[in-house]
Amino acid sequence: MYRKSTTVKSVRQIPANNTQRHTTTDEKPRSKHPVIRETLSESYRLVWLAKDETNNIIPVANVRSVVNDFKHFQDAKQCIEYLKQSENTIFLVCSEKFGPLIVPEVYQLKHIWSIHIYNNDIQNDPHFVHSYSQVKIIFAKTSHLLESLTKDVQQYLKHEKFAAVMGTESQGNTAEWCYDWWSRYIHLLCYLPYPEDYRLQIIPLLRDYYSGVSSKLTIVDELEKNYKSETVIWWYTRATFFCELLNRACRQHNIELLFLFGSYVQDIYQQLKKENDAFKEKRSSEKSKMLVYRGQVMPTYEFNHHIASSVMNNSLLSTSLNRKKAIEFVGFATMKDDYIRALFEIEIDLNEITRPYALISHLSDIPDEEEVLFMIATDFRVQPDSLEYNEEDKVWVKKLRLYNYHEINDINKFDTTITERRLKDCVNDLFDENQTSKPMFDDAMMIFEKLNEICPTKKWIKAIKHRYIAVKHHSTITDWDLRIRHDPSAAIKNYNDALKFCLKMDIKTNGNEKEQDYAEFIKCKQLSGENMLKYTSLNDSSFRDRLMEPGWIYASNRKYDEALNIYEHVIDIYLKESKLDYDWIIRKVSDVIEIYTTQKNDYNSALKYQLIKHECTLKQNQANLTDSYDTSQRKKRYIADEQVELADLYTKLHFYKEAYELYGAALKLRQELSDRFVRHEEIQDIQEKIESIRNNIES
């Protein structure tokens, strides 16, 4: 049910005496498809810090069989700067001489999964690392290092899959508001008339990405030559990149990568549908309801968020008929801060029409797991008052039921209509202006671009595209018509300008011209927001989000200064309102803090917004006499976490006294929490930070 990583050896090596001039290198061939390489790029990376002349042979090919993205530094300062700005999960390896320089600077970074110190001298024990729990000492042999790295990567991949299959993606890309359109988009992928060889489009990209890694290239060749539609479940359950890439594309809502997997998604849907019919028929003489189980590690805040709501699986969802197996899987997972072990107990009514699911043991590469696989974007509802903590198994148990909502009944309509009509229905359904949620503009443009590639003769696709653009911008002018009576001409001008530039962007092929028009488009959106700001209150959260939208566009295009100008402008204006939405402020200032700390390495500027976040967190979580025990514990947890965040920032700025006081306050709060709301390691972590700060103050 949960895929395992494999480790094999390759032959290409870099000798220790190579004389590269650069102090940092990406140890992989230059891609012929840089955009696609970034799309395929794994969410984790190995960073290796060492002077070439002090190391034995570095087996690059062997390392890339474990972690394909491999970055080599020879300068500690450059490495530290990169680690602080990186958004990837990092596996760090450094020589024993670099350890004292880099470990104290980076060990607190949450995205660093593990740190390996490579020590050639077994007699020389680097005692400084003993206070850092995530640091491992590897003596002498490279094979031992690779073995340890392999175990860590396998644990991470299992953790990643556990943590992001249901609920929201940790990176924020799969929020609840997009569930509706995401479900319709997956449905479109399942019914597209792909060309016969469409599945092969991803093959040269995979071959390029895994260039030099013979183990991966063997699998790519096999996928190209031997794949058949009826073997798609077997391919999905194998311990290869196939499952990892497909599920990551789903979790991150990566439109481009999912189109490359589109024909495979269609095959999975069709095979699950076929097996679902057979599964129901076989069990028709038995009970009409059954239970399946999903063990999962997930963020505490996310688990709490979904206690009284619905849950949708972002990717294909593996469950088991065997409760014991599900608990075993979650028991093996490595825990990170602020994560909990959960068991989802899912009730299925076999008589209801739902998205397809099936028992796949007879199709799987791992037949003994009693696996029931659910299609992407299946909807589940949380059973009221079903949350409980199982002391024996040490898991939180949440009961769900497979949900039959009205849109599912349209599946039969799609299955019985002819291909042309079915395709039109899917596209119209995805971009229907009456839907409660729609794709973001950039996602929508990518979808239309790919539809035109797959169906170049379907002129009606371009018509739907222009209708979508017109409707999107008409919604803005409708707001102006309702709200702005003083200056309608300015509103109409901004609307017409935005639409004009948007349509020009669609027909131009020159990159510079597109970028210029894109900038004009954003400018028009800003002008429209400023006009509305004259006559509209910021108490309307949808209006606030609309004002922030140009900033999001800038940030997604890595134009962080422009994004910060917009974010800070809107936040500063809103903070002057008499009644504030603390949750909204916390979310938005977190975006600002993220840019300052990870993209600009500007901790001084980040401090202003971290203090705002801290103040809002305190106000949002004030104790009330009516609070239940769980609510009181949860509030203390949120406050303690925020105090640690602020203290971490103070530490980076060398404000040790302020950091010391906050760590102390956070420690006191965490010590007041029961075992259900805090782990011993989290208390120990603060104690270690306090001790480190005390040493800095005394020195």
C-alpha positions in Angstrom: 0.0 0.0 0.0 2.9 2.4 0.7 5.6 2.3 -1.9 9.2 1.6 -1.0 12.3 3.3 -2.5 15.0 1.2 -4.1 18.8 1.7 -4.1 21.1 0.5 -6.9 24.6 1.3 -7.8 26.0 3.1 -10.9 29.5 3.5 -12.2 30.2 7.2 -13.0 32.3 8.8 -10.3 34.1 12.2 -9.7 37.6 11.7 -8.4 38.7 13.6 -5.4 41.4 15.5 -7.2 39.1 17.1 -9.9 40.0 20.8 -10.2 36.7 22.6 -10.7 36.9 26.4 -10.3 33.3 26.9 -9.0 32.6 26.5 -5.4 29.1 25.2 -6.0 27.9 22.7 -8.6 24.7 20.9 -9.5 25.9 17.3 -9.9 23.7 16.3 -12.9 23.8 16.8 -16.6 22.5 20.0 -18.1 18.9 19.6 -19.1 17.6 20.0 -22.6 14.2 20.9 -21.1 14.9 23.3 -18.2 11.3 24.1 -17.6 10.2 20.5 -17.5 13.2 19.5 -15.4 12.0 22.0 -12.8 8.5 20.5 -13.1 9.9 17.0 -12.6 12.3 18.0 -9.9 12.0 16.2 -6.7 10.8 18.0 -3.5 14.0 17.0 -1.8 17.7 17.5 -2.5 21.1 16.4 -1.2 23.5 19.2 -0.3 27.1 18.1 0.0 29.6 20.5 1.6 33.3 19.5 1.3 36.6 20.5 -0.1 37.5 18.2 -2.9 41.1 17.7 -1.8 40.0 16.4 1.6 37.6 13.8 0.4 37.9 10.3 -0.9 36.1 9.4 -4.2 32.6 10.9 -4.4 30.3 8.4 -6.1 28.0 10.8 -7.8 26.1 8.2 -9.8 25.5 6.2 -6.6 24.3 9.2 -4.8 21.9 10.2 -7.6 20.4 6.7 -7.4 19.3 7.8 -3.9 18.7 11.5 -4.4 18.7 12.7 -8.0 19.1 16.4 -7.2 22.6 16.7 -5.8 24.2 20.1 -5.1 27.9 20.4 -4.1 29.4 23.3 -2.2 33.0 24.0 -1.3 32.3 27.2 0.6 30.5 27.1 4.0 29.0 30.6 3.8 27.6 30.0 0.3 26.2 26.7 1.5 24.5 28.3 4.6 23.0 31.0 2.5 21.6 28.5 0.1 20.2 26.3 2.9 18.4 29.3 4.5 16.8 30.2 1.2 15.9 26.8 -0.1 12.3 25.6 -0.3 13.3 21.9 -0.8 13.6 19.3 1.9 17.4 19.0 2.4 19.6 16.0 3.3 22.9 17.7 4.3 26.3 15.9 4.1 29.4 17.8 5.2 33.0 16.9 6.1 34.0 16.8 9.7 36.0 20.0 9.3 33.0 21.9 8.1 30.7 20.6 10.8 31.4 23.1 13.6 30.8 26.0 11.0 27.6 24.9 9.5 25.6 22.8 12.0 25.0 25.6 14.6 23.8 27.9 11.8 21.3 25.5 10.1 20.2 22.8 12.5 17.0 24.8 13.4 15.8 25.0 9.8 12.6 22.9 9.5 13.2 21.8 6.0 16.5 20.1 6.8 15.6 16.5 7.3 19.0 15.1 8.5 22.6 16.1 8.7 25.4 13.6 8.1 29.0 14.4 9.2 31.5 12.4 7.1 34.5 11.7 9.3 37.6 10.0 7.8 39.3 9.5 11.2 37.5 7.0 13.5 39.7 8.1 16.3 38.6 11.7 16.1 35.1 11.9 17.5 33.5 15.4 16.8 32.0 16.0 20.3 30.3 19.2 19.3 27.5 17.4 17.5 26.3 15.4 20.4 23.8 18.1 21.4 22.1 18.0 17.9 19.7 15.2 17.6 19.4 15.2 13.8 23.1 14.9 13.2 24.6 11.5 12.3 28.3 10.6 12.3 29.4 8.4 9.4 32.9 6.9 9.8 35.3 6.2 6.9 33.3 4.3 4.3 31.2 5.9 1.7 29.0 2.8 1.5 27.9 3.5 5.1 27.0 7.0 4.2 25.0 5.9 1.2 23.2 3.3 3.3 22.3 5.9 6.0 21.1 8.4 3.3 19.0 5.7 1.7 17.2 5.0 4.9 16.6 8.7 5.6 15.2 9.2 2.1 12.9 6.2 2.4 11.6 7.6 5.7 11.1 11.0 4.1 9.2 9.6 1.1 7.0 7.6 3.3 6.4 10.7 5.5 5.7 12.9 2.5 3.1 10.5 1.2 1.5 10.0 4.6 1.4 13.8 5.2 -0.1 15.1 2.1 -2.6 12.6 0.6 -5.6 13.9 2.4 -6.3 17.5 3.5 -4.1 20.4 2.4 -0.6 20.4 0.9 2.0 21.7 3.3 3.3 24.1 0.7 -0.2 25.7 0.5 -1.0 24.7 -3.0 -4.1 22.6 -2.4 -6.4 24.7 -0.2 -10.0 23.8 0.3 -11.4 26.5 -2.0 -10.0 24.8 -5.0 -11.4 21.3 -4.3 -14.5 21.8 -6.5 -12.6 22.9 -9.6 -9.8 20.3 -9.0 -12.4 17.5 -9.0 -13.8 18.7 -12.3 -10.3 19.1 -13.7 -9.4 15.4 -12.8 -12.7 14.4 -14.5 -11.6 16.2 -17.7 -8.3 14.4 -17.7 -10.2 11.1 -17.5 -12.2 11.8 -20.7 -9.8 13.6 -23.0 -9.3 11.9 -26.4 -5.5 11.6 -26.1 -3.6 10.8 -29.3 -2.4 7.2 -29.4 1.2 7.9 -28.6 0.4 10.7 -26.1 1.7 8.7 -23.1 5.2 8.7 -24.7 5.6 12.5 -24.4 6.9 12.1 -20.9 9.5 9.5 -21.9 12.3 11.8 -23.3 11.8 14.2 -20.4 12.2 11.4 -17.9 15.3 10.1 -19.8 16.8 13.6 -19.8 16.0 14.1 -16.1 17.5 10.8 -15.0 20.5 11.0 -17.4 23.4 9.0 -15.9 21.3 7.1 -13.4 21.2 3.6 -15.0 18.7 2.2 -12.6 16.1 4.9 -13.4 16.8 4.7 -17.1 16.1 1.0 -17.1 12.6 1.7 -15.7 12.1 4.5 -18.2 12.9 2.1 -21.1 10.6 -0.5 -19.6 7.8 2.1 -19.3 8.3 3.0 -23.0 8.4 -0.5 -24.4 6.2 -2.6 -22.2 3.4 -0.4 -20.8 -0.2 -1.4 -21.5 -3.4 0.2 -20.2 -4.4 -2.9 -18.3 -1.0 -2.8 -16.3 -1.4 0.7 -15.0 -2.3 -0.3 -11.5 0.8 -2.6 -11.4 2.9 0.3 -12.6 1.4 2.6 -9.9 2.1 0.1 -7.1 5.7 -0.5 -8.1 8.5 1.2 -6.1 9.5 3.5 -8.9 9.3 7.2 -9.8 5.9 6.6 -11.5 3.9 6.7 -8.2 6.0 9.4 -6.7 5.8 11.8 -9.6 2.1 11.2 -10.3 1.1 11.8 -6.7 3.3 14.8 -6.3 1.8 16.4 -9.4 -1.6 15.8 -7.9 -0.8 17.1 -4.4 0.8 20.3 -5.8 -1.9 20.8 -8.5 0.9 20.8 -11.1 -1.2 21.2 -14.2 1.7 20.8 -16.7 3.0 17.6 -15.1 -0.5 16.1 -14.8 -1.2 16.6 -18.5 2.0 14.6 -19.2 0.5 11.9 -17.0 -3.0 12.5 -18.4 -3.4 9.2 -20.4 -2.1 7.2 -17.4 -4.7 9.0 -15.1 -7.3 8.0 -17.7 -6.2 4.4 -17.6 -6.3 4.3 -13.8 -9.8 5.8 -13.9 -11.0 3.3 -16.4 -9.4 0.3 -14.6 -10.8 1.4 -11.2 -14.2 1.9 -12.7 -14.1 -1.6 -14.3 -12.9 -3.2 -11.0 -15.4 -1.2 -9.0 -18.3 -2.7 -10.9 -16.9 -6.2 -10.4 -16.1 -5.4 -6.7 -19.7 -4.4 -6.0 -21.1 -7.3 -7.9 -19.0 -9.8 -5.9 -20.1 -8.2 -2.6 -23.7 -7.7 -3.5 -24.7 -10.8 -1.7 -22.8 -9.7 1.4 -23.3 -6.7 3.7 -24.1 -3.4 1.9 -21.5 -1.5 3.9 -17.8 -2.1 4.5 -14.9 -0.4 6.3 -11.4 0.4 5.0 -8.6 2.0 6.9 -5.9 4.6 6.2 -3.0 5.3 8.6 -1.5 8.7 8.0 0.9 11.2 9.6 -0.3 14.8 9.1 0.1 18.3 10.6 -1.8 18.8 13.8 -3.4 22.1 12.6 -4.7 20.3 9.5 -6.1 17.4 11.4 -8.0 19.8 13.7 -9.2 21.8 10.8 -11.0 18.8 9.3 -12.6 17.5 12.4 -16.0 18.8 11.5 -15.8 19.2 7.7 -15.2 17.3 4.6 -12.0 15.7 3.3 -10.9 15.2 -0.3 -7.9 13.1 -1.3 -5.4 15.2 -3.3 -3.9 12.2 -5.0 -4.7 8.5 -5.4 -5.6 7.2 -1.9 -4.4 3.8 -0.7 -6.4 2.2 2.1 -6.5 -1.3 3.5 -9.2 -3.7 4.5 -6.9 -4.7 7.3 -7.0 -2.3 10.2 -3.8 -3.7 11.8 -1.8 -3.2 8.6 -2.9 0.5 8.4 -1.8 1.1 12.0 1.5 -0.7 11.3 2.3 1.7 8.4 1.7 4.8 10.4 3.6 3.4 13.4 6.7 3.1 11.2 6.7 6.7 10.1 9.3 9.2 11.4 7.6 12.0 13.2 8.4 15.7 12.7 7.4 18.7 14.9 3.7 19.5 14.9 2.6 16.2 13.3 0.4 13.5 14.7 -0.5 9.9 13.9 -4.0 9.5 12.6 -6.2 6.6 11.5 -9.0 7.2 9.1 -11.8 4.7 9.4 -13.8 5.0 6.2 -17.3 3.6 5.8 -18.4 2.6 2.3 -22.0 2.1 1.2 -21.7 -0.2 -1.8 -25.1 0.9 -3.1 -24.2 4.5 -3.6 -22.7 6.0 -6.8 -19.3 7.5 -6.1 -16.0 8.1 -7.7 -14.5 4.7 -8.5 -12.6 2.7 -6.0 -11.6 -1.0 -6.0 -9.7 -3.8 -4.3 -6.5 -4.0 -6.3 -4.6 -6.9 -4.7 -4.8 -9.0 -7.8 -3.5 -6.1 -10.0 -0.8 -4.8 -7.6 2.9 -5.3 -7.4 2.4 -5.8 -3.6 -0.6 -8.3 -3.6 -0.6 -9.1 0.2 -1.6 -5.6 1.4 -5.4 -6.0 0.9 -5.3 -2.5 -0.7 -8.4 -0.6 -1.7 -7.5 2.3 -4.0 -9.6 5.4 -4.4 -9.6 7.7 -7.4 -8.1 11.2 -7.1 -10.6 13.8 -5.8 -12.9 11.5 -4.0 -15.0 13.2 -1.4 -15.4 12.0 2.2 -17.5 13.4 5.0 -16.4 13.3 8.7 -18.8 11.5 10.9 -20.2 13.9 13.7 -18.6 13.4 17.1 -16.4 10.5 15.8 -13.0 11.8 16.9 -11.3 9.8 19.6 -7.8 8.9 20.8 -6.9 5.3 20.9 -4.5 4.9 23.8 -3.5 1.3 22.9 -2.5 2.1 19.3 -1.3 5.7 20.1 -3.3 7.2 17.2 -6.1 9.7 16.7 -9.1 8.0 15.1 -11.4 9.9 12.8 -14.4 8.2 11.2 -15.3 9.1 7.6 -17.9 8.0 5.1 -17.6 7.9 1.3 -19.8 10.7 0.1 -22.3 10.5 -2.7 -22.9 14.1 -3.9 -25.0 15.2 -6.8 -22.2 15.9 -9.3 -21.2 12.2 -9.1 -24.5 11.3 -10.7 -23.3 13.1 -13.9 -20.7 10.4 -14.3 -23.1 8.1 -16.1 -24.0 11.0 -18.4 -20.4 11.4 -19.4 -19.9 7.7 -19.8 -22.8 7.3 -22.2 -22.3 10.4 -24.4 -20.2 10.4 -27.6 -16.6 11.6 -27.3 -17.1 15.1 -28.8 -20.1 16.0 -26.7 -18.5 14.5 -23.6 -15.4 16.6 -24.1 -17.5 19.8 -24.5 -19.4 18.9 -21.3 -16.2 18.4 -19.3 -14.6 21.7 -20.5 -17.8 23.7 -20.0 -18.3 22.2 -16.6 -14.8 23.1 -15.5 -15.1 26.7 -16.6 -18.8 27.3 -15.9 -19.2 30.8 -14.4 -21.9 29.5 -12.1 -19.5 27.1 -10.3 -18.5 28.1 -6.8 -14.8 27.7 -7.5 -12.7 28.0 -10.6 -9.0 27.6 -11.5 -6.6 30.4 -10.9 -6.0 32.5 -14.1 -2.5 31.0 -14.7 -3.8 27.4 -14.2 -6.7 28.1 -16.6 -4.4 29.4 -19.3 -2.2 26.3 -18.9 -5.3 24.1 -19.2 -6.4 25.8 -22.4 -2.9 25.6 -23.9 -2.7 21.9 -23.3 -6.3 21.3 -24.6 -5.3 23.0 -27.8 -2.2 20.8 -28.1 -4.3 17.6 -27.6 -7.3 18.8 -29.7 -5.9 21.3 -32.3 -8.9 21.1 -34.6 -11.5 21.9 -31.8 -12.1 25.6 -32.5 -14.7 25.7 -29.8 -12.0 25.3 -27.1 -10.6 28.8 -28.0 -14.2 30.2 -27.9 -14.6 28.8 -24.3 -11.3 30.3 -23.4 -12.2 33.8 -24.5 -15.6 33.5 -22.8 -13.8 32.5 -19.6 -11.5 35.6 -19.8 -14.4 37.9 -20.5 -16.5 36.5 -17.6 -13.5 36.7 -15.2 -13.0 40.3 -15.8 -16.7 41.1 -16.1 -17.1 40.0 -12.5 -14.8 42.9 -11.6 -16.8 45.4 -13.4 -20.0 44.0 -11.9 -18.5 44.7 -8.4 -17.7 48.3 -9.5 -21.3 48.7 -10.9 -22.7 47.6 -7.5 -20.3 49.5 -5.3 -18.9 52.4 -7.1 -21.3 55.2 -8.1 -18.9 58.1 -7.9 -16.5 57.2 -10.7 -17.8 54.6 -13.1 -15.8 55.8 -16.0 -12.5 54.9 -14.3 -13.8 51.5 -13.4 -14.8 50.8 -17.0 -11.5 52.0 -18.4 -9.5 49.8 -16.0 -11.7 46.8 -16.9 -11.4 47.4 -20.7 -7.6 47.9 -20.4 -7.2 44.7 -18.4 -9.2 42.7 -20.9 -7.3 44.2 -23.8 -4.0 43.3 -22.5 -5.2 39.8 -21.5 -6.4 39.1 -25.0 -3.1 40.5 -26.5 -1.2 38.1 -24.3 -3.1 35.2 -25.7 -2.3 35.8 -29.3 1.3 36.9 -29.1 4.2 34.5 -29.3 7.1 36.9 -28.6 8.2 36.4 -24.9 9.2 40.0 -24.4 5.9 41.3 -25.7 4.0 38.9 -23.5 6.0 40.0 -20.4 5.3 43.7 -21.2 1.6 43.1 -21.6 1.6 40.9 -18.5 3.0 43.8 -16.6 0.4 46.1 -18.0 -2.3 43.6 -17.0 -1.1 43.5 -13.4 -0.9 47.3 -13.4 -4.6 47.5 -14.5 -5.6 45.1 -11.8 -3.8 47.3 -9.3 -5.6 50.4 -10.6 -8.9 48.7 -10.4 -8.2 47.8 -6.8 -7.3 51.4 -5.9 -10.5 52.7 -7.4 -12.5 50.2 -5.4 -10.5 51.1 -2.3 -11.9 54.6 -2.4 -15.5 53.4 -1.9 -15.2 49.9 -0.4 -14.5 48.7 3.1 -11.6 46.3 3.8 -13.9 44.4 6.1 -14.9 42.4 3.0 -12.3 39.5 3.0 -13.0 38.8 -0.7 -12.1 42.4 -1.5 -8.9 42.2 0.6 -7.9 39.0 -1.3 -8.6 40.8 -4.6 -6.3 43.6 -3.6 -3.6 41.0 -2.7 -4.0 39.1 -6.0 -1.4 41.2 -8.0 1.1 40.4 -5.2 0.4 36.7 -5.6 1.0 37.0 -9.3 4.3 38.8 -8.7 5.4 36.2 -6.1 4.6 33.3 -8.4 6.9 34.9 -11.0 9.7 35.4 -8.4 9.3 39.2 -8.5 9.4 39.4 -4.7 10.0 43.2 -4.3 6.9 44.0 -6.2 5.0 41.3 -4.3 6.1 42.7 -1.0 5.1 46.3 -1.9 1.5 45.1 -2.6 1.3 42.7 0.4 2.6 45.3 2.9 0.4 48.1 1.5 -2.8 46.1 1.9 -1.8 44.8 5.3 -0.8 48.2 6.6 -4.1 49.7 5.4 -6.2 46.9 6.9 -4.5 47.1 10.3 -6.1 50.6 10.7 -9.6 49.1 10.6 -11.4 49.0 14.0 -12.4 45.3 13.7 -9.8 42.9 12.5 -9.9 39.3 11.1 -6.9 37.9 13.0 -6.8 34.7 11.1 -6.6 36.6 7.7 -3.8 38.8 9.1 -1.8 35.8 10.4 -2.1 34.0 7.0 -1.0 37.1 5.0 1.8 38.3 7.2 3.1 34.7 7.1 3.5 35.1 3.3 5.5 38.3 3.9 7.7 36.6 6.5 8.3 33.7 4.2 9.5 36.0 1.4 11.8 38.0 3.7 13.3 35.0 5.4 13.6 32.5 2.6 13.9 34.6 -0.5 15.7 37.8 0.6 17.4 36.7 3.8 16.2 39.9 5.4 15.4 39.0 9.0 15.2 42.7 10.2 12.3 43.4 7.8 10.7 40.0 8.7 10.7 41.0 12.4 8.1 43.7 12.0 5.6 41.2 10.5 6.6 38.4 12.9 5.7 40.8 15.8 2.3 41.5 14.1 1.7 37.8 13.7 2.7 37.2 17.4 0.3 39.9 18.6 -2.6 38.6 16.5 -2.0 35.0 17.7 -2.1 36.1 21.3 -5.4 38.0 20.7 -6.9 35.2 18.7 -6.1 32.6 21.4 -7.1 34.6 24.6 -8.4 32.2 27.3 -12.1 32.3 28.0 -14.0 30.9 31.0 -16.2 28.9 28.6 -13.3 27.1 26.9 -13.3 23.4 27.0 -10.2 21.5 28.1 -9.2 20.7 24.5 -9.8 24.2 23.4 -7.7 25.6 26.2 -4.9 23.1 25.4 -5.1 23.9 21.7 -4.8 27.7 22.4 -1.8 27.2 24.6 -0.2 25.1 21.8 -0.8 27.8 19.2 0.7 30.5 21.5 3.7 28.4 22.3 4.4 27.6 18.7 4.2 31.3 17.8 6.6 32.2 20.7 9.1 29.7 19.4 8.9 31.2 15.8 9.5 34.7 17.1 12.3 33.5 19.4 13.9 31.7 16.4 13.9 35.0 14.5 15.3 36.9 17.5 18.1 34.3 17.6 19.0 34.9 13.9 19.2 38.6 14.7 21.3 37.9 17.8 18.7 39.4 20.1 19.5 36.8 22.6 17.8 38.3 25.7 14.5 38.6 23.9 14.8 35.1 22.5 15.7 33.7 25.9 12.5 35.2 27.5 10.3 33.9 24.7 11.8 30.4 24.7 11.2 30.3 28.5 7.6 31.3 28.1 7.0 28.8 25.3 8.6 26.0 27.5 6.3 26.8 30.4 3.2 26.6 28.1 4.4 23.3 26.5 5.0 21.8 29.9 1.4 22.6 30.8 0.1 20.6 27.8 -0.9 17.0 28.0 0.8 14.2 26.0 -2.0 14.5 23.4 -0.9 18.0 22.5 2.8 18.0 22.8 5.6 15.4 22.4 8.6 15.1 24.7 11.0 15.9 21.8 9.3 19.3 21.4 9.9 20.2 25.0 13.5 18.9 24.7 14.0 21.0 21.6 13.1 24.2 23.5 15.4 23.2 26.4 18.3 22.8 24.0 17.6 26.2 22.4 17.4 27.8 25.9 20.8 26.3 26.8 22.3 27.5 23.5 21.0 31.0 24.1 22.2 31.0 27.7 25.7 30.3 26.5 25.5 33.1 24.0 24.3 35.6 26.7 27.1 34.5 29.1 29.8 34.8 26.4 
